[in-house]
């Protein structure tokens, strides 16, 4: 099994917490109340996103740094 590493952008929110965005996966966005929770949430969001792609027989979107390796 190949491990894929996606770039995650973390944005500190004004009130509290962090928003995590995965640019390579359109619409893959999540939120956590602290950095630890945000990282857990974004890993789960990526896993669910890829599971959904597989369930719908859609191609898995590879991180930009992997595209040259194919």
PyMOL commands that set and color helices and strands:
alter all, ss='L'
color gray80, all
select helices_A, chain A and resi 35-55+64-69
alter helices_A, ss='H'
color red, helices_A
select strands_A, chain A and resi 9-12+18-21+29-32
alter strands_A, ss='S'
color yellow, strands_A
deselect
rebuild
show_as cartoon
